[in-house]
Amino acid sequence: MKYQPFETGHYFHIYNRGNNNENIFLEKDNYALFFEINEKISASRKRHL
């Protein structure tokens, strides 16, 4: 899967709650996967800067 930033050089707010303050990470594995994907995207963007 190819990841593309919304707009290069800008920061985006990451939400930690869903609608009605519901959790968006229902299991620890979901939370860990989010950070794994985020790290891959960050590393990829650093290579392209």
C-alpha positions, 0 to 999 in steps of 0.5 A, a space after each residue: 500500500 502506498 501512503 501519500 501525505 495530505 499535503 507535504 510540509 504540513 502537520 495534521 491533528 491526530 484524534 484519539 477519540 471518535 464520535 461521542 467520545 468513543 474509543 477509536 482503538 478498541 484493542 491494544 493491537 489496533 493502537 500498536 498498528 497505528 503507531 507502526 504505520 505512522 512510523 513507516 510513513 514518517 520514515 518514508 517522508 524523511 527520505 523524500 525531504 
